[in-house]
Amino acid sequence: MRIFRSATFGAARSLGASIALAAGLVASPAMAQTDDLAAAIEADYDGYLAPLFVHFHKNPELSFLENETAARMAQELRDAGIEVTENVGGTGVVGMLRNGEGPLILVRADMDGLPVVEKSGLEYASTATQVGQDGKEYPVMHACGHDVHITSMVGTARQLMAMKDQWSGTIMFVVQPAEERVGGAKAMLADGLYERFGKPDYALAFHVASVLPTGVVSAAEGIQYSSSDSVDITVPGIGAHGASPHRGRDPVYIASQIVTGLQSVISREIMPLAPGVITVGSFHAGSKHNIISDHADLQLTVRSNDEKVRAQLLASIERVAVNIGRAHGLPDDKPVVVEVVEGTPVTYNNVELAKRLNGVMKRDLGEDAFTEFKQQGMGAEDFAYFVADELGVPGYYFAVGGTPPEAFEAEENGGAAVPSHHSPLFKIAPKESVTLGTHAMVAAVLNLAEE
């Protein structure tokens, strides 16, 4: 693992914390008391959060291995005066801000990066590498904006601490690992999150969105994100010389037939008006030109907006893959193996809560700052586990615009396309994203925890 804590980290953090407590947080209440929350948040970004964002961006870590990020977040929350518990569900961090009687509100931010080489051209671009859980070394990049989320959480905590006279209740800050593996929320719940810290009355989170312009927030009154399942398919073969294919069973050819056959599930088995995606993101086999390998490995991502469709897709994938293997002569003792290795259900916003907080966004941020949420792909979120039906926790998840409007105008006029999430070119406007995300989150919490 790459260790990125610098020799000056402790001193710099202590100095930063002292300055913040002596100046930033003294100024913030006064500003908040004059109803200028946006100005208070902007001042805190300029005076404290900006270098914190750059630190997180330059030093991303892989899922379930966010040790340094978790340690920094734990210290930031402690410096803000919050009670902190570490190592919840692995690297997860929980901060409890208690402020009298009132609701328990979960505020969540995910913190993991992705195995991507950053090519954004930013002066603070990541050059980090890290050894993954599989023992291999990977480049790591915050290619999905989780650095925005955790920086904003620190900003939210600092503002709420400074505004304790304006709300009552308890805030549970959840710093979650492994959202990119859609496993971190589940791991924290399995480690007794709600049993140890209390079942929330509400759960809140946001995601910065490159497809939305800065200055805009958006949330659905219902489905916010799709389900996602990661599926591994192992195609056995019978190895042979490339010049004698008849003496073996070629797993590359069989796996290729599976790749094309799976698209018939979408086009011919799923109702046309029911969204569904099967994408083969990885295909690995063989080692040399003239050797027929003895296996091929496929990795799929599967998306839907309905749990029945989700189950149908997964069952059909197994049926198609296994039977294509049989059709090509694989023996019964060497069948194609299909395994769902990780997944998350559809993320739904509680309708009543969404209507309430969407109204808060329009009121506190301005009518022009809120736009109707429209899915522009089938992204997924394991926030769904925190608000699963059986838990009875109303959830509200919103999107925050991260791309300057002029970038969209340039794209429309033939310029460079706005990079998508998970792209090595991904970049957002940090100040606009962090400050608006913080403002929206604070507004939501204040509404739910009004005295």
Order of alpha helices (4+ residues) and beta strands (2+ residues): alpha-alpha-alpha-alpha-alpha-beta-beta-beta-beta-beta-alpha-beta-alpha-alpha-beta-beta-beta-beta-beta-alpha-beta-beta-beta-alpha-beta-beta-alpha-beta-beta-alpha-alpha
